[in-house]
Amino acid sequence: MASEAAADEASDTYSEFIDKVERLTNLGHAGGVLGWDQEVMMPEGGTPARSKQRSALSTVTHEILTSDEMAELLDELEDEDLTDEQEAVVREVRRKHDRAARVPQDLVEEISQVSSEAMPVWKEAREEDDFSTFAPTLERLVELKREQAEHIDPDRDPYEVLFEDYEPYLGVETAERVLDRLREELVPLIDAIRESDADLATETFSGEFDTDTQEELARDVLDTLGYDWDHGRLDTAPHPFSSGNQFDARVTTRFSPDEPLGALMATVHEFGHATYTLGLPREDYGTPLGDSRDMTVHESQSRLWENHVGRSRAFWERFLPKVKERFPDKLDDASVDDVYEAANEVYEDNLIRVEADELTYHMHIVVRFEIERDLIRGDLDVEDVPEVWNDKYEEYLGIRPDSDAEGCLQDIHWSHGDFGYFPTYSLGSVLAAQLFDAAEDDIENLDEKVAEGDFEPLHDWLTEEIHRHGSRYTTDDLIREATGEEYTADYFLDYVKSKYGELYELDDYQ
Amino acid sequence: MASEAAADEASDTYSEFIDKVERLTNLGHAGGVLGWDQEVMMPEGGTPARSKQRSALSTVTHEILTSDEMAELLDELEDEDLTDEQEAVVREVRRKHDRAARVPQDLVEEISQVSSEAMPVWKEAREEDDFSTFAPTLERLVELKREQAEHIDPDRDPYEVLFEDYEPYLGVETAERVLDRLREELVPLIDAIRESDADLATETFSGEFDTDTQEELARDVLDTLGYDWDHGRLDTAPHPFSSGNQFDARVTTRFSPDEPLGALMATVHEFGHATYTLGLPREDYGTPLGDSRDMTVHESQSRLWENHVGRSRAFWERFLPKVKERFPDKLDDASVDDVYEAANEVYEDNLIRVEADELTYHMHIVVRFEIERDLIRGDLDVEDVPEVWNDKYEEYLGIRPDSDAEGCLQDIHWSHGDFGYFPTYSLGSVLAAQLFDAAEDDIENLDEKVAEGDFEPLHDWLTEEIHRHGSRYTTDDLIREATGEEYTADYFLDYVKSKYGELYELDDYQ
């Protein structure tokens, strides 16, 4: 009888805890709807009220997460006999609670205040190409974020601590190791490509493409891949993104008359994110079991669909006829190989991260990673950022920005106080290759299936191995469960070397 | 020194209070965005998650409103020396706090539970034309709402108490007096119209009107009236509505090929609501001083623009050329008088409230008011609703529904537990006439200005007299300040008698 009573008690405590967790999740998703609306639908004049609405939601969420009741429930539950799933929920909430509760409210508010003021300052500095007007704000943000890290854990490297906001389990040393390796192995590959005489069909999509027709084509590609319109929608946004939950996962893209391929690939990328979200277990909506794992895993899903599917020959065997149908006068003579080459061109002189190809992209990330890590560790002064940035671009990519607008002022992240976010873009791409390789092992003739437009086996594999687990496993455990191996860059490097070795006819790489 | 210290204390208390009030308001507006999105943008499959998000927001809001801290702050502030504006804020929050705090949490949750279950039951009952399947749910809702009213004030008529959720200051006896008078004076007027031989140009808008072009025309009408697109947007929704705040007030309408005039008038109606919202003081966003007064006043703004502007000859002098431009093949021969007649036709046999004309509309309201009042007072059994409904339609409008689907099952309100809402539709129309008369007194040649498309003087008058005051005054004070008189149905009755007397050539009414 005694043990039954104890079990009952545990279960009451747990259900009180889950009520709070669900409330937190729902308020978070409500904030997500406000964010989506602000980017996609809101008239510009709505900003002052919307900022206050979002900030009220953050404050309320923060209060629930850091409340004494939450602290007590977590303490009690950690002494209880819980199921594995319950333990996973407690683990995730504990981590967020501790990180939030250790930072004084004043500092939270100051960071939020300074970063919301930083946005327009950064925007103007970029427009005016004047880093010096943004530098004092950036310096303040670096200080505040160092302070935040110190509150969370005074005994650890502050960049390591901040990085865990975006990827809590792989560890910054993994990020460092992987990014170092990417730099070491991709710089020579990129060099070799620059020296190649291969003549790729990069002009396949030249000309002007009507944007309304492009939108129809974006809907076609989502139809082809199996996007669930009952649980999603497509809109346009200045910076494509996806958002939502397993009942309602929306994507956005953007159209420009001379970038039809860019719009398509952005759509496929966001489809990857949305498909992950839609694959989360519906019965666990509201708890970490129904929430996606963090940035690395999310980005692995978008990159897998974008790069390993969307940029593959097999995909274009399926999809090129649709493009020709929508644009009969443009691509009549184009072959699958032409489109494949156009979709995988390695740009010679692109300075802009969001316009980068699959390969040089990672050098953009390495630059940002090295700079933000050194800023937060106190090894680099803000005033030196432009020169260091330009030097690194020259060293890794052989190009040097003429202006800070096209250099260290191009991204919004730091003005939000997001230090530690950039590496997850590369970590995700690396994981995409590892997962795709495992999927190829498990699914017979995956390539042929893609060429036939049969995406269900891949979709099912990803749901089974990744999506349905929500945040039940830590990132490293999830990868181990899905692939039977530790997280590794081997597959990504093999993939790009063989792919680009063949495309650019590089003897050393095929 | 002592009194200065006391003033400081009051000011600290007040600012702590205002922080909470702003948080409440912002969470409320966040809920509004979720509601708008659900009606206008959300894919259907999103419902389960959205319901939980909205319910989390309601719970959090309810907790803040009814918290001990809020009760203490209100008590303290009622002992302080406050400015008139501060007193108004305290008055509004006190009222909402008391109403919410007096109802036990269990009952709140049960009402929310039962009414969310009621919606699909009502929908199916309406589809199947079977009142008996909805009756038990309706009975339960009536019981629960009576119980709620008893908690709020056990010494007063429960319908009176519920009515104050929608119109807190005019009093149910005013509603009763006005609605009785409308019934007494409009039934004979409607009878006279039915017997009139006048031949109105009711076929002016016959044929099929392309809905894309209708949407352009809806944008034209909003442009003509001066809608601020930087702070609003137009979309379609199955049931037109408006929502938002003074920075972002959106409208919706709906289009059907054979109802171009209906779409236009719905657009003008929602424009009236949005214009009120946009006229609220921006500097007071977040407190009752920046919130609209309740349903009566809001509906007065939509009806004023819809009926007194949108259905006037002067307006059509301005706008008919635009309609002819958009639909050149349809309305070439139509005169301003033709359109005026078409826009003011009194329907012979319409059973549906939302499709009613300006005049018979109020009989639809009277029927609902009398029935819901008697239900809540315990003077009518749910099972008798269909027969009473049909008898009243026969008595007041001379038509009898063949089915409950076209009778007592047509409106969603009761399935939401909204008893006391309906009367505010009529109270608002009545107020619209009173306000428009006052505006005509103050603005020289208002009619000519409308005909010239100069809506600014009317807009300014409404902002000055109504919008900018937010909820600073009670409804009755606001009306007295704006018109110099008590709230009265005189102007409305004069207006309809003279308008319809002329239109239908009624000797007794001109």
Interface residues (C-beta under 8 A of the other chain):
Chain A: E22 R23 N26 L27 H29 A30 G31 V33 L34 D37 M41 M42 P43 E44 G45 G46 T47 P48 A49 R50 K52 Q53 R54 S55 A56 L57 T59 V60 D228 W229 D230 H231 G232 R233 G244 N245 Q246 F247 D248 R250 R282 Y285 G286
Chain B: E22 R23 N26 L27 H29 A30 G31 V33 L34 D37 M41 M42 P43 E44 G45 G46 T47 P48 A49 R50 K52 Q53 R54 S55 A56 L57 T59 V60 D228 W229 D230 H231 G232 R233 G244 N245 Q246 F247 D248 R250 R282 Y285 G286
